Amino acid sequence: MQWHSLNSTDQLEQIREESKERPIIIFKHSTSCSISATAKSRLERQWADAGLDQVKAYYLDLLSFRPVSNEIANVFGVRHESPQLLLIKDGQCQYNASHLGINLQEVKKVAA
């Protein structure tokens, strides 16, 4: 799994456009939260087996870039949570889950 850093609100329009070519995930991570650390570790361990090689993954450290997290909520019409995984496809948020409810098999179904 290769993470791409998300650290600017300017990237959100680029992500929206990229998602018209291939699915994008955004993972919002709180570096001070043990649940968030568990969710991130689980996501990284299960990524290869989930068959999501065609999905580009963005990582947001929301403690360092909270304004970006707030703008994600506005742009994609979701409530801010942490940890949180969004699947962006065709310019829209097609999947949104948080905490240990993040399910890569569901992500794969929506991404297909």
C-alpha positions in Angstrom: 0.0 0.0 0.0 1.4 3.4 -1.0 0.1 6.4 0.8 0.0 9.8 -0.8 0.1 12.8 1.5 -3.0 15.0 1.7 -2.1 18.3 3.4 -3.8 21.1 1.4 -7.4 22.0 0.6 -6.1 22.7 -2.9 -5.6 19.0 -3.4 -9.4 18.2 -3.0 -10.3 19.4 -6.5 -7.4 17.3 -7.9 -8.7 14.3 -6.0 -12.2 14.9 -7.3 -10.9 15.0 -10.9 -8.6 11.9 -10.3 -11.6 10.0 -9.0 -13.2 10.2 -12.5 -10.4 8.1 -13.8 -9.9 5.7 -10.9 -11.3 5.3 -7.3 -9.6 7.3 -4.6 -9.6 6.7 -0.8 -8.9 9.3 1.8 -8.0 8.0 5.2 -8.2 10.6 8.0 -6.0 9.6 10.9 -5.6 11.1 14.4 -2.0 10.4 15.4 -2.9 10.7 19.1 -5.7 8.1 19.1 -5.2 4.4 19.7 -8.4 3.5 17.8 -7.2 5.4 14.8 -3.8 3.7 15.0 -5.5 0.3 15.1 -7.7 1.2 12.1 -4.7 2.4 10.1 -2.7 -0.8 10.9 -5.6 -3.0 10.0 -6.2 -1.2 6.8 -2.5 -1.5 5.8 -2.4 -5.2 6.7 -5.6 -6.0 4.7 -5.0 -3.8 1.7 -3.1 -6.4 -0.5 -5.6 -9.2 0.2 -8.6 -6.9 -0.5 -7.5 -6.5 -4.2 -7.5 -2.7 -4.2 -4.4 -2.1 -6.3 -6.3 0.1 -8.7 -7.3 2.5 -5.8 -5.1 5.4 -5.0 -4.8 6.1 -1.3 -4.4 9.5 0.4 -3.5 9.9 4.0 -4.4 12.9 6.1 -2.9 13.6 9.5 -5.8 15.5 10.8 -4.1 16.9 13.9 -1.6 18.7 11.6 -4.1 19.6 8.9 -7.5 20.0 10.6 -8.7 22.7 8.1 -8.2 20.1 5.4 -10.4 17.6 7.3 -13.1 20.3 7.7 -13.0 21.1 4.0 -13.3 17.4 3.1 -16.5 17.3 5.1 -17.8 20.3 3.2 -16.7 19.2 -0.3 -17.9 15.6 -0.1 -20.9 16.1 2.2 -19.8 13.9 5.1 -19.6 14.4 8.8 -16.1 14.7 10.2 -15.0 11.6 12.1 -11.7 10.1 13.0 -10.5 7.7 12.0 -12.5 7.9 8.8 -12.2 6.3 5.3 -13.9 7.9 2.3 -14.0 6.3 -1.2 -14.3 9.0 -3.8 -15.4 7.8 -7.2 -16.7 9.8 -10.2 -16.2 13.0 -8.1 -18.5 11.9 -5.3 -18.1 10.2 -1.9 -19.5 6.7 -2.5 -18.4 5.1 0.8 -17.9 6.6 4.2 -17.0 4.7 7.4 -15.3 5.4 10.6 -13.5 3.6 13.5 -13.5 -0.2 13.3 -16.5 0.0 10.9 -14.1 0.5 8.0 -14.6 -2.6 5.8 -12.3 -3.1 2.8 -14.6 -5.7 1.3 -17.3 -3.1 1.1 -14.8 -0.6 -0.3 -13.9 -3.1 -3.0 -17.6 -3.6 -4.0 -18.1 0.1 -4.3 -14.8 0.7 -6.1 -15.5 -1.9 -8.8 
